[in-house]
């Protein structure tokens, strides 16, 4: 295969992914005005349902514009040897291979951030504000962006630098060392993310004494589940949307409730949501997801090691001499179809886990309270009640609301 053929293959993959995403988005869009399933027909009145439809349509149009802009930009960038130009700039300013790779990806990352900023800003302060979701200030928005930028540059730079060092010293066997490094980081992040990184963006406080905490403690005691760490996060300073999540394992496990969740739901509904999160832990979903992620990363790194040094990949991007960073960029384009398939598998597994966690909450606490909680959360976030099955198959990590309610009802 010639470099030209590899280049056109990369173009074909990019265009295919864009067309597939757009087609699935369109299928989903065509169902926005469909009649809701019987399980959720009483969720909205006519005006509220119209509002939810308009919200989904606005997000669809915005997403289409953003994705079209992105794909045109990357195609133009490839056509004019953009990666060759950035590579030349990096080589002009630094000599060491590690520094060249860091500067190369640093330029690409900063350019990507600058180009996405107008879209992020418009979505937050126009679309989300139009539907009364946004509570973030402009100052907080820019603070968040700066913090994210610094975290990515510092942590991403350290990790990328180590990977390039591995590559320089052991060649294509770098993938073993990188796999070990990424595995250690993944385990540490799963255990300590809430302690180390969440406080950078949000304030976390232990759930105060009161009826809600007493009900949670009674449930935990009944389940013989050591749940000392229940925290409330100030999600309301950015959005009115509610959430809850489980993080960590062993002694580091904790459940985090958004303050908006506490404001939107009754105590019994919150305990039911918490029981769902406990279900994820008891069913070993956290460990399984971590294991699947580690295996996927290992497979990806192994494949990368087979192709990263191929001159063909570098030449396809207009660069004569192969290098780690150029090979990584070319590989990332070619890997997209595999990533698509693995993403489908991950979503299938995730949807199965959600049903299992729902069933756990029903059997150990209350399916009725969980159902009412899911309805309120869906209504308050104007979520899609009529997603297209193909869109669900490709993109949904959670089952559609109607299916979750039907599952809870049928497992009575």
C-alpha positions as CSV (number, residue, x, y, z in Angstrom):
1,X,0.0,0.0,0.0
2,X,1.3,3.4,-0.9
3,X,1.3,6.6,1.3
4,X,-1.4,8.0,-0.9
5,X,-3.7,5.0,-0.4
6,X,-3.2,5.3,3.4
7,X,-4.0,9.0,3.2
8,X,-7.2,8.4,1.3
9,X,-8.1,5.6,3.7
10,X,-7.8,8.1,6.6
11,X,-10.0,10.5,4.7
12,X,-12.5,7.8,4.0
13,X,-12.7,6.8,7.7
14,X,-13.2,10.4,8.8
15,X,-16.0,10.9,6.3
16,X,-17.6,7.6,7.1
17,X,-17.7,8.3,10.8
18,X,-19.1,11.8,10.1
19,X,-21.8,10.4,7.8
20,X,-22.7,7.6,10.2
21,X,-22.9,10.0,13.2
22,X,-25.0,12.5,11.1
23,X,-27.3,9.7,9.9
24,X,-27.9,8.4,13.4
25,X,-28.5,11.9,14.7
26,X,-31.0,12.4,11.9
27,X,-32.8,9.2,12.7
28,X,-33.0,10.3,16.3
29,X,-34.2,13.8,15.3
30,X,-37.0,12.4,13.2
31,X,-38.4,10.7,16.4
32,X,-38.4,13.8,18.6
33,X,-42.1,14.5,17.8
34,X,-43.2,10.9,18.3
35,X,-45.8,10.0,20.9
36,X,-44.0,9.0,24.1
37,X,-44.3,5.3,25.2
38,X,-47.2,4.6,27.6
39,X,-44.8,4.3,30.6
40,X,-43.9,8.0,30.3
41,X,-47.0,9.6,28.7
42,X,-48.0,11.3,31.9
43,X,-44.5,12.8,32.4
44,X,-45.2,16.2,30.7
45,X,-48.2,18.3,29.9
46,X,-48.5,19.6,26.4
47,X,-46.4,22.8,26.9
48,X,-43.7,21.0,28.8
49,X,-43.4,18.3,26.2
50,X,-43.1,20.9,23.5
51,X,-40.3,22.6,25.5
52,X,-38.5,19.3,25.7
53,X,-38.8,18.7,22.0
54,X,-37.5,22.2,21.2
55,X,-34.5,21.6,23.5
56,X,-33.6,18.4,21.7
57,X,-34.0,20.0,18.3
58,X,-31.8,23.0,19.3
59,X,-29.1,20.6,20.5
60,X,-29.4,18.5,17.3
61,X,-28.9,21.6,15.1
62,X,-26.1,22.9,17.3
63,X,-24.4,19.5,17.2
64,X,-24.7,19.2,13.4
65,X,-23.1,22.6,12.9
66,X,-20.3,21.8,15.3
67,X,-19.5,18.4,13.9
68,X,-19.7,19.7,10.3
69,X,-17.3,22.5,11.2
70,X,-14.9,20.0,12.8
71,X,-14.9,17.5,10.0
72,X,-14.3,20.2,7.4
73,X,-11.5,21.7,9.4
74,X,-9.7,18.4,9.8
75,X,-10.1,17.5,6.1
76,X,-8.7,20.9,5.2
77,X,-5.9,20.5,7.7
78,X,-5.0,17.1,6.2
79,X,-5.2,18.3,2.6
80,X,-2.7,21.1,3.3
81,X,-0.3,18.9,5.3
82,X,-1.2,20.5,8.6
83,X,0.5,17.9,10.6
84,X,3.7,18.3,8.6
85,X,3.6,22.0,9.3
86,X,3.1,21.5,13.1
87,X,5.8,18.9,13.1
88,X,8.2,21.4,11.4
89,X,7.4,24.1,14.0
90,X,8.0,21.7,16.9
91,X,11.4,20.6,15.4
92,X,12.3,24.3,14.8
93,X,12.0,25.2,18.5
94,X,13.2,22.0,20.2
95,X,15.6,19.1,19.4
96,X,15.0,16.3,21.9
97,X,12.4,13.8,20.7
98,X,10.4,14.0,23.9
99,X,10.2,17.7,23.8
100,X,9.3,17.6,20.1
101,X,6.4,15.3,20.8
102,X,5.2,17.4,23.7
103,X,5.3,20.6,21.7
104,X,3.7,18.9,18.7
105,X,0.7,17.7,20.8
106,X,0.7,20.9,22.8
107,X,0.2,23.0,19.7
108,X,-2.6,20.7,18.5
109,X,-4.3,20.7,21.9
110,X,-4.3,24.4,22.3
111,X,-5.5,25.0,18.7
112,X,-8.4,22.5,19.4
113,X,-9.3,24.2,22.6
114,X,-9.4,27.6,21.0
115,X,-11.5,26.4,18.2
116,X,-14.0,24.7,20.5
117,X,-14.3,27.6,22.9
118,X,-16.9,29.5,20.9
119,X,-19.1,26.4,20.7
120,X,-18.7,25.6,24.4
121,X,-19.5,29.2,25.3
122,X,-22.6,29.4,23.0
123,X,-24.0,26.1,24.2
124,X,-23.6,27.1,27.9
125,X,-24.8,30.7,27.7
126,X,-27.3,30.4,24.9
127,X,-28.8,27.0,24.6
128,X,-28.6,25.9,28.2
129,X,-29.6,29.3,29.4
130,X,-32.5,29.4,27.0
131,X,-34.0,26.4,28.7
132,X,-33.1,27.6,32.2
133,X,-30.5,25.0,32.9
134,X,-27.3,27.1,33.1
135,X,-26.4,28.6,36.5
136,X,-22.7,29.1,35.7
137,X,-21.3,32.6,35.6
138,X,-18.9,33.7,32.9
139,X,-16.2,34.0,35.4
140,X,-16.7,30.5,36.6
141,X,-16.8,29.3,32.9
142,X,-13.4,30.8,32.2
143,X,-12.0,29.5,35.5
144,X,-13.1,26.0,34.7
145,X,-11.5,26.2,31.2
146,X,-8.2,27.4,32.7
147,X,-8.2,24.7,35.4
148,X,-9.0,22.0,32.8
149,X,-6.3,23.4,30.5
150,X,-3.6,23.4,33.2
151,X,-4.6,19.9,34.4
152,X,-4.4,18.5,30.9
153,X,-1.1,20.2,30.1
154,X,0.5,19.1,33.3
155,X,-0.8,15.6,33.8
156,X,-1.1,14.9,30.0
157,X,2.4,16.2,29.5
158,X,3.9,14.0,32.2
159,X,2.1,10.8,30.9
160,X,2.9,11.5,27.3
161,X,6.5,12.3,28.1
162,X,6.9,9.0,29.9
163,X,5.4,7.1,27.0
164,X,7.8,8.7,24.6
165,X,10.7,7.9,26.9
166,X,9.6,4.3,27.0
167,X,9.4,4.3,23.2
168,X,12.9,5.8,22.9
169,X,14.5,3.2,25.2
170,X,12.7,0.0,24.3
171,X,11.3,0.6,20.8
172,X,8.0,-1.2,20.0
173,X,8.0,-3.0,23.3
174,X,7.0,0.4,24.8
175,X,3.4,-0.8,24.9
176,X,4.1,-3.1,27.8
177,X,5.5,-0.3,30.0
178,X,2.8,2.1,28.9
179,X,0.1,-0.5,29.7
180,X,1.5,-0.9,33.2
181,X,1.6,2.9,33.6
182,X,-1.9,3.5,32.3
183,X,-3.2,0.6,34.5
184,X,-1.7,2.1,37.6
185,X,-3.1,5.5,36.8
186,X,-6.5,4.1,36.1
187,X,-6.6,2.3,39.4
188,X,-5.5,5.4,41.3
189,X,-8.0,7.6,39.5
190,X,-10.8,5.2,40.3
191,X,-9.8,5.2,43.9
192,X,-8.9,8.8,44.5
193,X,-10.5,10.9,41.8
194,X,-13.1,12.2,44.1
195,X,-10.5,13.2,46.7
196,X,-7.9,14.7,44.4
197,X,-9.6,16.2,41.4
198,X,-13.2,16.9,42.2
199,X,-12.2,19.5,44.8
200,X,-10.4,21.5,42.1
201,X,-13.8,22.3,40.5
202,X,-16.4,21.6,43.2
203,X,-16.9,21.9,46.9
204,X,-17.8,18.5,48.5
205,X,-19.3,18.3,52.0
206,X,-20.4,15.3,54.0
207,X,-24.2,14.9,54.0
208,X,-25.4,16.7,57.1
209,X,-27.3,15.0,59.9
210,X,-31.1,14.8,59.4
211,X,-33.9,12.6,58.1
212,X,-32.2,11.9,54.8
213,X,-28.9,10.8,56.3
214,X,-30.8,8.7,58.9
215,X,-32.7,6.9,56.1
216,X,-29.5,6.3,54.1
217,X,-27.8,4.9,57.2
218,X,-30.7,2.6,57.9
219,X,-30.5,1.3,54.4
220,X,-26.7,0.8,54.6
221,X,-27.0,-0.9,57.9
222,X,-29.7,-3.3,56.5
223,X,-27.5,-4.1,53.6
224,X,-24.4,-4.5,55.9
225,X,-22.8,-2.0,53.6
226,X,-20.1,0.3,55.1
227,X,-21.1,3.6,53.7
228,X,-19.6,6.3,55.9
229,X,-18.7,8.6,53.0
230,X,-21.8,10.2,51.5
231,X,-21.0,13.6,50.1
232,X,-23.0,16.5,48.6
233,X,-21.4,18.3,45.7
234,X,-22.4,21.9,44.7
235,X,-23.4,21.0,41.1
236,X,-26.0,23.8,41.3
237,X,-23.3,26.5,40.7
238,X,-23.1,25.3,37.1
239,X,-26.4,23.6,36.2
240,X,-29.8,22.8,37.5
241,X,-29.4,19.2,36.1
242,X,-29.1,16.6,38.9
243,X,-26.9,13.6,39.2
244,X,-25.4,11.0,41.6
245,X,-22.4,8.7,41.2
246,X,-20.4,6.0,42.9
247,X,-16.6,6.2,42.9
248,X,-13.7,4.3,44.4
249,X,-13.6,0.8,45.9
250,X,-12.5,-0.7,49.1
251,X,-12.0,1.8,51.9
252,X,-12.1,4.6,49.3
253,X,-15.6,4.0,48.1
254,X,-18.0,6.9,48.3
255,X,-21.3,8.1,47.0
256,X,-21.7,11.6,45.8
257,X,-25.1,13.4,45.5
258,X,-25.5,16.6,43.6
259,X,-27.2,19.3,45.7
260,X,-29.7,19.6,42.8
261,X,-30.7,16.0,43.3
262,X,-31.5,16.6,46.9
263,X,-33.6,19.6,45.9
264,X,-35.5,17.8,43.2
265,X,-36.3,14.5,44.9
266,X,-38.0,13.3,48.1
267,X,-35.8,11.5,50.7
268,X,-37.1,8.0,49.8
269,X,-36.4,8.7,46.1
270,X,-32.9,9.7,46.9
271,X,-32.3,6.5,49.0
272,X,-33.6,4.5,46.0
273,X,-31.1,6.3,43.7
274,X,-28.4,5.6,46.2
275,X,-29.5,1.9,46.3
276,X,-29.1,1.9,42.6
277,X,-25.5,3.2,43.0
278,X,-24.8,0.6,45.8
279,X,-26.1,-2.0,43.3
280,X,-23.3,-1.1,40.9
281,X,-20.8,-1.7,43.7
282,X,-22.3,-4.9,44.9
283,X,-22.5,-6.3,41.4
284,X,-18.8,-5.5,40.9
285,X,-19.6,-3.2,38.0
286,X,-16.9,-0.8,39.0
287,X,-14.2,-3.5,38.9
288,X,-15.6,-5.0,35.7
289,X,-15.6,-1.7,33.9
290,X,-12.1,-1.0,35.1
291,X,-11.0,-4.5,33.9
292,X,-12.6,-4.0,30.5
293,X,-11.0,-0.6,30.2
294,X,-7.6,-1.9,31.0
295,X,-7.9,-4.8,28.5
296,X,-9.1,-2.4,25.8
297,X,-6.2,0.0,26.5
298,X,-3.7,-2.9,26.3
299,X,-5.1,-4.1,23.0
300,X,-5.0,-0.6,21.6
301,X,-1.4,-0.1,22.7
302,X,-0.4,-3.5,21.2
303,X,-1.9,-2.5,17.9
304,X,-0.2,0.9,18.1
305,X,3.2,-0.8,18.7
306,X,2.8,-2.7,15.4
307,X,2.2,0.4,13.3
308,X,3.6,3.5,15.1
309,X,7.1,3.2,13.5
310,X,5.8,2.5,10.0
311,X,7.2,5.1,7.5
312,X,4.0,4.6,5.5
313,X,1.9,6.3,8.2
314,X,4.2,9.3,8.5
315,X,4.4,9.7,4.8
316,X,0.6,9.5,4.5
317,X,0.5,12.7,6.7
318,X,3.2,14.4,4.6
319,X,6.1,13.7,6.9
320,X,9.1,11.8,5.5
321,X,10.8,10.6,8.7
322,X,8.7,8.5,11.0
323,X,8.3,9.5,14.6
324,X,6.2,8.5,17.6
325,X,3.9,11.5,17.6
326,X,3.2,11.3,13.8
327,X,2.6,7.6,14.0
328,X,0.3,8.1,16.9
329,X,-1.8,10.6,15.0
330,X,-2.1,8.5,11.9
331,X,-2.9,5.4,14.0
332,X,-5.7,7.3,15.9
333,X,-7.4,8.0,12.6
334,X,-7.1,4.4,11.4
335,X,-8.2,3.0,14.8
336,X,-11.5,4.8,14.6
337,X,-13.6,1.8,13.2
338,X,-12.2,-0.5,16.0
339,X,-13.0,2.2,18.6
340,X,-16.6,2.4,17.2
341,X,-17.0,-1.3,17.7
342,X,-15.5,-1.3,21.2
343,X,-17.7,1.6,22.1
344,X,-20.8,-0.3,21.0
345,X,-19.7,-3.2,23.2
346,X,-19.0,-0.9,26.2
347,X,-22.5,0.7,25.9
348,X,-24.2,-2.7,25.6
349,X,-22.4,-3.8,28.8
350,X,-23.2,-0.5,30.5
351,X,-27.0,-0.7,29.7
352,X,-27.0,-4.3,31.1
353,X,-25.4,-3.0,34.3
354,X,-28.0,-0.3,34.6
355,X,-30.8,-2.8,34.5
356,X,-29.0,-4.9,37.1
357,X,-28.5,-1.9,39.4
358,X,-32.1,-1.0,39.0
359,X,-33.2,-4.5,39.9
360,X,-30.9,-4.4,42.9
361,X,-32.4,-1.2,44.2
362,X,-35.9,-2.6,43.7
363,X,-35.1,-5.8,45.6
364,X,-33.3,-4.1,48.4
365,X,-35.3,-0.9,48.8
366,X,-38.1,0.2,46.4
367,X,-38.8,0.0,42.7
368,X,-41.6,2.5,43.1
369,X,-39.5,5.2,44.5
370,X,-36.7,4.5,42.0
371,X,-39.3,4.8,39.2
372,X,-40.6,8.1,40.4
373,X,-37.0,9.4,40.9
374,X,-36.1,8.4,37.3
375,X,-39.2,10.2,36.0
376,X,-38.5,13.4,37.9
377,X,-34.8,13.4,36.8
378,X,-35.7,12.8,33.2
379,X,-38.4,15.5,33.2
380,X,-36.2,18.1,34.9
381,X,-33.4,17.5,32.4
382,X,-35.8,17.4,29.3
383,X,-34.3,14.1,28.3
384,X,-35.3,12.2,25.1
385,X,-38.3,10.0,25.7
386,X,-38.4,8.6,22.2
387,X,-34.8,7.8,21.1
388,X,-34.3,5.8,17.9
389,X,-33.3,2.2,18.6
390,X,-30.2,2.6,16.3
391,X,-29.1,5.7,18.2
392,X,-29.6,3.9,21.5
393,X,-27.5,0.9,20.3
394,X,-24.6,3.1,19.2
395,X,-24.5,5.8,21.9
396,X,-26.6,5.2,25.0
397,X,-24.8,4.1,28.1
398,X,-28.1,3.9,29.9
399,X,-31.3,2.3,28.7
400,X,-34.1,4.6,27.6
401,X,-36.4,5.7,30.5
402,X,-39.4,3.8,29.2
403,X,-37.4,0.5,29.2
404,X,-36.1,1.1,32.7
405,X,-39.6,1.7,34.0
406,X,-40.9,-1.3,32.1
407,X,-38.1,-3.4,33.6
408,X,-38.9,-2.2,37.1
409,X,-42.6,-2.9,36.7
410,X,-42.2,-6.3,35.1
411,X,-39.8,-7.5,37.8
412,X,-42.4,-6.8,40.5
